[in-house]
Amino acid sequence: MAVDQVDFNERMIVVRQRVVVINRRPVLATPKSPASVRDVPLPVFLSEALESRITERSPTDVLCRTSRGNPIRRDYFNTNIWKPAAKAAKLQPDTTFHDLRHTFASTALAAGVPISKVSRWLGHESITTTVDLYGHLVPEASQRARTAMDTAFARAIQKS
């Protein structure tokens, strides 16, 4: 992630790049699809951590680079950063970095965030993908619909 892809005023991560490997070298490239270009809400705790890192390190572009100055490759990140951090945090040994994406989606949906918004933030081409993966996390939707309809028509029903 590049420094200019963090909008601290709006508290959003602006996804406009990704790291790809070309000839065994990591380089910055455009996202893989138009849906991958998106803005994702940035929680306060993460915003504060990123601001602190930027203040400490003063990066000019990409926030995280290897000691040789290259953007971090997925395999390097997984081996040298993610796994040690997950172990230190006493997470399950099979917890992956991708699980953070699932945590984001399931937490947002459990809090009542519309699945259409979550789908856009995840960069899914189709909301069907999001519904197939996370639809089971909103089973209370039926009860919310009943309550909404009862509330909306309560006055009319009382008059009859």
ABEGO torsion letter per residue (X at the ends): XBAAABBAAAGBBBBABBBBBBGGBBBBBBBABAAABBBBBBBAAAAAAAAAAAAAAGBABBABBBAAGBBBBAAAAAAAAAAAAAAAAGBBAABBAAAAAAAAAAAAAAAGBBAAAAAAAAGBABAAAAAAAAAAAAAAAAAAAAAAAAAAAAAAAAAX
